[in-house]
C-alpha cells in the first residue's frame, strides 16, 4: 500500500485519542480512571475474540499480555488519571516527549541508528507541543505529570515491542488489536474491582463517552495504529503521536472556549512542521520475516 495512505490511516489513531481529554473531563464521572480504561478495552477486545474465534498460541500468549499491559493496562489508567488531575492541554503536553522516548528505545531494543534529522524533528515537535499547551497559567500537578509521563513511556515501549515482534502469520490487524485490548482489559479488571468499583451513576452522556472511547478510540484506532507501527519506520508513528495534544488543544478552544494565543499558533506550526519533516526523513529498516505461528480456530 502507498506509504502516504498508510500514514493517513495511522494518523487517525492519535487524532481520535486527542478527544480523550475532552471526553474524560466533560462526559465521564470523576475519580474512576481504572473503570474508564476497562470499558475502553475489555468489551471491544472480547467482542473481536468472540466474533473471530481466534486465540494466540504458544509464546504469543505471553507477548500479548506484555503488550496489553504496556499499551492498555498501564497506559489507559495513567492517561485518564492525568486527564483528571491536569488541564486537558497540560495532560497532553507530555505526549510531545513520546517521539524522543521512541527514538531512544528504538536504538536500544531495535538497534536502529538515531538519525540527526529524526532527532531534530522529535525535539522541535516536543518544543512545539509545549508551546501549544503550556502557558503561564498552566497548573502542573506533580502526580498528574508523573502519570502522563508514565503512560507515554509505557506505550512507547509497547510500540517498540510491537515493531520487534510483528504479528503471527495469518493474523490480521483487527484480531491483533482485539488480543491486546482483551489482555489489557483482563489485567485492569481485578484492579478496577478492588480499587474503584463501578461509578455510582452513569448517565447518558457518560455512556456515550464510554462507547466513543471503546469504539473509535479503542478497537478502530488501535487496529490502524498497530498496523501502521509494523509498516512504517518506528519514528514515523512516534511523530504522528504529536497530533494528539494538538487536537486536544484545538478542541479546548473550539468546544470549551479556551483562549488561543500567538505563541500557541507558533507551537502548532512547529509541531506539524516537525511531524511532516520527520516523515520525509524517516527511512524504513528491512524487517525480518515473521516466524510462522499457527493460530487455532475455536469451533462452537
C-alpha positions in Angstrom: 0.0 0.0 0.0 1.1 3.6 -0.7 3.1 5.0 2.2 1.0 8.2 2.2 -2.2 6.2 2.7 -0.6 4.2 5.5 0.4 7.4 7.2 -3.0 8.9 6.9 -4.7 5.8 8.2 -2.3 5.6 11.1 -2.8 9.3 11.9 -6.5 8.5 12.6 -5.4 6.9 15.9 -3.7 9.9 17.5 -6.3 12.3 16.1 -9.0 10.2 17.8 -7.0 9.9 21.0 -6.8 13.7 21.1 -10.5 13.7 22.0 -9.9 11.6 25.2 -9.1 14.6 27.4 -12.3 16.4 26.4 -14.5 13.3 26.8 -12.9 12.5 30.1 -13.4 15.9 31.7 -16.8 16.7 30.2 -18.6 13.4 30.0 -17.2 10.8 32.3 -17.7 10.6 36.1 -14.8 11.8 38.1 -12.5 9.5 40.1 -12.7 6.3 38.0 -9.7 6.2 35.7 -9.4 2.4 36.0 -13.1 1.9 35.2 -12.8 4.1 32.1 -9.7 2.2 30.9 -11.5 -1.1 31.5 -14.6 -0.1 29.4 -12.3 1.3 26.7 -10.5 -2.0 26.3 -12.2 -5.2 27.5 -15.7 -5.1 25.8 -14.4 -4.3 22.4 -11.5 -6.7 22.7 -13.6 -9.7 23.8 -16.2 -8.9 21.1 -13.4 -9.3 18.5 -12.2 -12.5 20.0 -15.7 -14.0 20.1 -16.6 -12.9 16.6 -13.3 -14.2 15.0 -12.8 -17.2 17.3 -9.1 -16.8 17.2 -6.7 -17.0 20.1 -2.9 -16.7 20.5 -0.8 -19.7 20.5 2.5 -20.7 22.3 4.7 -17.7 23.2 2.2 -15.3 21.8 0.1 -15.6 25.0 3.0 -14.1 27.0 3.7 -11.5 24.3 0.1 -10.4 24.1 -0.2 -9.9 27.8 3.1 -8.0 27.8 1.9 -5.7 25.0 -1.6 -5.5 26.6 0.0 -4.4 29.9 2.1 -1.7 28.2 -0.3 -0.4 25.6 -3.5 -0.8 27.5 -3.3 -2.0 31.1 -0.8 0.7 32.2 -1.4 3.4 29.6 -5.2 3.7 29.9 -5.5 4.4 33.7 -2.4 6.6 33.7 -3.9 8.6 30.8 -7.3 9.0 32.5 -5.6 9.9 35.8 -3.5 12.6 34.1 -6.6 13.9 32.4 -8.4 14.2 35.7 -5.6 15.9 37.6 -4.4 18.2 34.9 -6.0 20.6 32.4 -6.5 18.8 29.0 -3.7 20.6 27.2 -1.2 20.1 30.1 -2.0 16.4 30.3 -1.5 16.1 26.5 1.8 18.1 26.6 3.8 15.2 28.0 2.8 13.2 24.8 5.1 15.6 23.0 8.0 13.7 24.6 7.0 10.4 23.1 9.0 10.7 19.8 12.1 11.2 21.9 11.3 8.2 24.0 10.6 6.1 21.0 13.8 7.1 19.3 15.9 6.2 22.4 14.1 2.8 22.9 14.4 2.1 19.2 18.1 2.4 19.4 18.3 0.2 22.5 15.9 -2.5 21.5 15.8 -2.5 17.7 19.4 -1.3 17.3 18.2 1.4 14.9 20.6 4.2 14.3 19.3 7.6 15.5 19.4 9.9 12.5 20.2 13.5 13.3 17.2 14.7 11.2 14.8 12.4 13.1 16.2 13.5 16.5 15.8 17.2 15.4 12.2 16.6 14.3 11.4 14.9 17.7 13.0 17.8 19.7 11.3 20.5 17.6 8.0 18.6 17.8 8.2 18.4 21.6 9.0 22.1 21.8 6.1 22.9 19.6 3.7 20.9 21.7 5.0 22.6 24.8 4.3 26.0 23.3 0.8 24.8 22.3 -0.3 23.6 25.7 1.8 25.2 28.4 1.2 28.8 29.4 1.8 31.0 32.4 -1.5 29.8 34.0 -0.8 26.1 33.5 -1.5 24.0 36.6 1.3 21.4 36.9 0.1 18.8 39.4 3.0 16.6 40.2 1.1 13.3 40.3 -0.7 14.2 37.1 2.6 15.0 35.3 4.1 11.7 36.5 1.0 9.8 35.4 1.2 11.3 31.9 4.9 10.6 31.7 4.5 7.0 32.8 1.7 6.5 30.3 3.6 7.7 27.3 6.7 5.7 28.4 4.7 2.5 28.7 3.1 2.9 25.3 6.4 4.0 23.8 7.9 0.7 24.9 4.8 -1.1 23.6 5.3 0.5 20.2 8.9 -0.8 20.1 8.0 -4.3 21.1 5.1 -4.3 18.6 7.6 -3.4 15.9 10.1 -6.0 17.1 7.7 -8.9 17.4 5.4 -8.2 14.5 2.2 -10.4 14.2 1.7 -14.1 13.9 1.3 -15.4 10.4 -2.3 -15.2 9.2 -3.4 -12.9 12.0 -4.9 -9.6 10.8 -4.6 -6.2 12.5 -8.2 -6.3 13.9 -7.6 -9.7 15.6 -4.2 -8.4 16.8 -5.7 -5.3 18.3 -8.5 -7.4 19.9 -6.0 -9.6 21.6 -4.1 -6.7 23.1 -7.3 -4.9 24.2 -8.6 -8.1 25.8 -5.3 -8.8 27.6 -5.0 -5.2 28.9 -8.7 -5.2 29.9 -8.3 -8.5 31.8 -5.3 -7.0 33.7 -7.4 -4.0 34.6 -10.4 -5.9 35.7 -9.2 -7.1 39.2 -7.6 -3.7 39.9 -10.8 -1.9 39.0 -12.9 -4.2 41.2 -10.6 -3.9 44.2 -9.7 -0.2 44.0 -12.6 1.6 42.3 -15.7 -0.4 41.5 -18.5 1.0 39.3 -19.4 4.7 39.4 -22.5 5.4 41.5 -24.2 7.0 38.4 -23.6 6.5 34.7 -25.8 8.9 32.8 -26.5 9.1 29.1 -23.5 11.4 28.5 -21.1 9.1 30.3 -22.5 6.1 28.4 -21.9 8.0 25.1 -18.4 8.8 26.2 -17.5 5.2 27.1 -18.9 4.0 23.7 -16.8 6.5 21.8 -13.7 5.6 23.7 -14.2 1.9 23.3 -15.0 2.0 19.5 -13.4 5.0 17.8 -10.7 5.4 20.5 -10.3 1.7 21.1 -10.7 -1.1 18.6 -10.7 1.2 15.4 -7.8 3.4 16.5 -5.6 0.5 17.8 -6.2 -1.6 14.7 -4.9 1.3 12.5 -2.2 2.1 15.0 -0.6 -1.3 15.3 -0.9 -1.8 11.6 1.0 1.4 11.0 3.7 0.6 13.5 4.5 -2.6 11.6 4.5 -1.0 8.2 6.3 2.3 8.9 9.8 3.2 10.3 9.5 3.3 14.1 10.0 7.1 14.3 7.0 7.7 11.9 4.2 6.7 14.3 6.1 8.3 17.2 5.9 11.6 15.4 2.3 11.1 14.5 1.6 11.0 18.2 2.2 14.7 18.2 -1.3 15.1 16.7 -3.0 14.1 19.9 -2.0 17.1 22.0 -2.6 19.4 19.1 -6.2 18.1 18.7 -6.8 18.2 22.4 -5.8 21.9 22.5 -7.9 22.8 19.4 -10.9 21.1 20.9 -10.4 23.1 24.1 -10.5 26.3 22.1 -13.5 25.3 19.9 -15.6 23.4 22.4 -14.7 24.8 25.8 -14.0 28.4 24.6 -10.4 28.4 25.8 -8.2 31.2 24.5 -5.7 30.6 21.7 -2.6 32.8 21.7 0.0 33.7 19.1 2.5 31.5 21.0 0.2 28.5 20.6 -0.2 29.2 16.9 3.6 29.1 16.6 3.6 25.9 18.6 1.1 24.2 16.3 3.2 25.3 13.3 6.3 23.9 14.8 4.7 20.6 15.9 3.1 20.0 12.5 6.2 21.0 10.6 8.3 18.6 12.7 5.8 15.9 12.0 5.9 16.4 8.3 9.7 16.8 8.2 10.1 13.7 10.2 8.1 11.6 7.8 10.2 12.7 4.9 13.5 11.9 6.7 12.5 8.6 8.1 13.7 5.5 6.3 12.3 2.1 6.7 14.6 -0.6 8.1 14.3 -4.0 6.4 12.0 -6.1 8.6 12.9 -9.7 9.4 10.4 -12.2 8.1 7.8 -13.2 10.7 8.1 -16.7 12.1 5.0 -18.6 11.1 2.8 -19.3 14.1 -0.4 -21.2 13.8 -3.5 -19.7 15.3 -6.2 -22.1 16.4 -9.8 -21.5 15.4 -12.2 -22.4 18.2 -15.3 -24.2 17.0 -18.6 -23.7 18.6 
